[in-house]
Amino acid sequence: MALLHHHNLRLLLLILLLVLGFNSSRGQQKPNYRKVAVVDSAEGVASFYADKFVGRTTANGEVFSQSKLTCAHNTLPFGTMVRVTNIKNGQSVVLRVNDRLHHRNPRLVDVSRAAAKRLGFNRSGIIRVRVEVVRSDSGAVASKIQ
């Protein structure tokens, strides 16, 4: 009789966990920047594009070039100007968002090689950066290169 009661208790606990949406990997998830609210600034990891992307079309329809000062960001609108600052050395560059990261990529931005050189990390691959939306004097978000 005690075995039957113990089995029912385990079954009830299993059903309860399934109904409540138990997920054992919940604490190990990487941040999904597509679901993060657009803010004026954020800190995270940046990398630069591999050469295999040269000549391919970006998410906004432009042809990608390593020599342009552009970046990929998952929540900011295309054309938004952002100041990316290398936290380690203080170097910064203003870039235009023209692409999106892969939805599983945990980085905050990917930058062109020209931007990586100005930030001083074209050999290291990834760095910690601060990304700030550039605003005009009127407070409006700068959306085009002047």
N, C-alpha and C positions, 0 to 999 in steps of 0.2 A: 504494500500500500504506500509506503514512504517513497519507493522508487517512482511510482506513478505520479505522485504529487511533485517530486523533484523534476521529473520530465516535463510536466505541464508548466511549472514555473520557468524553466529554461525556454520553452516554446513561447510563452507569454512575453518574456524579456526580449527574445529575438524579434517577435512581431512588433513590439513597442519601439525597438531601435529602428526597424525598417520604416515604420510609420512616421517617426520623428525625423527621418532623414539623416541618420547617423552616417558620418563620413570620416574615416580614420585618417585621411591625409589632409584634412582641413587646415591644420596648423603649418603645413609644409608648402603651401601654394605660393608661387611667385606672384608679384604684383602684376595685375593686368592694367596697363596704362590706358586702355580703351575705356575702362569703367571709372577712371579717376576724373573728378570734376576739373574743368579747365580753370587754372589759377594763374596769378600773375607771375609766380616763380616756383620752381621746384628743384630739388637736388636729386641726382641719380647717377647712373652710369652711362657713358657715351662710348661709342665705337665709331670706326669709319668704314665706309663701303669697300668691299672687295672690288678688284678690277674687273671681275666677270660681269658687273652691272653696267659698265660703260657702254653706251649706245642703246641700252634697254629703255623702255618707256616707264616713267615714274607713275605713281598713282594719280597725279593730276594731268597726265598726258604729255609732259615734257620728255625730251630725251635726256637721260642722265649723263653728266659730264663730271669728271673728278676735278676740273678746274673752276667750276662755279661754286659760289658760296651758298650752298643749299644744305638742307637737312631733312630727315624723316622724323615725324612725331605723330603719335597716334590720336591725340585729341584736339590739337590746335587746327584751326581752319587753314586750308592751303593759302599761301600768300602772306601768312602772318610772319612778321619779322621778330626774331628772338635773339637775345644776346646770350651766347654760350660762354661760360667762364670756366677755365681749368682751375679747380679748387687748389691744386698743389702749387702751381706757379703763378696764378693770378692773371694769366693771359686770357683775353677774351676776343670774340669776333661776333659780328652781327650776321645772322643767316636767315634765309627765307625758307619756310616750310613748303616743300613740294612733293613729299612722298609719305608713305606710311610704313611702319615696321611690320614684320610678320607678327600675327596675333599671339604667338607664343614667345616672342622675343621680350625678355624682361627689361631691356634697356630703356632709358628715357628718350634718347635720341641717337640717330646714326648721322654722321656728318660726312661731307665730301673730303677727299684727300687734301684739297687746298685749305679747307677749314682746319683739318687735323694738323697741318703744318703750322698754321698761325697759332693754334692752341698748344703746340709743342709736344704732340703725342703721336706723330705719324709713324713712329717705330714701335711704340709700346702696345698698341692695339686697343686698349680700353683705359678710361680714366674716370674719375669722379668729377662731375660738373654741376654747375648751377645754371639753369635755363630760366631767363626772364623775358617776358613779353615786352617788346619795345613799344612805347606809346608816344604819340606826338604831343606837342605842347597843349593841345586841346583835350588831351586825355583819351582820344580815340586810339584804337590799336592800329599801328602802322601796317598796312596790308600790301604795299607795293614798294619796290625799290625806287627811290626818287632819282 
